[in-house]
Amino acid sequence: MAPADKRGRWYGMEGTVTAITRIPASILGGILWDHGFMREVIVIPIILELFAVYLC
């Protein structure tokens, strides 16, 4: 949907936002896992994915 001359910028911004969200999510998942919330660490991403698919 982005114009051809702006796609590089779009992909760069998308990659930056993805990295900014992945790093804290990994750290939070590790902390939760260490505190015994193993089931939640597995189930929450599945629920979020289903929610995202449902909205689109």
C-alpha positions, 0 to 999 in steps of 0.5 A, spaced: 500 500 500 506 504 500 508 508 494 514 504 491 519 510 492 517 510 500 517 502 501 524 503 504 522 507 509 516 503 511 520 497 511 525 501 516 520 503 520 516 497 521 523 493 523 525 498 528 518 498 531 518 490 531 525 490 534 523 495 540 517 491 542 520 484 541 526 486 546 522 488 552 517 482 550 522 477 551 525 480 557 518 480 560 517 473 558 523 470 561 521 474 568 514 471 568 517 464 566 522 464 572 517 466 577 512 460 575 508 463 570 510 458 564 503 457 562 501 464 561 508 465 557 505 460 552 498 462 552 498 469 552 502 470 545 497 465 542 491 469 544 494 475 542 495 472 535 488 470 535 485 477 537 490 480 531 487 475 526 480 476 528 481 484 527 484 483 520 
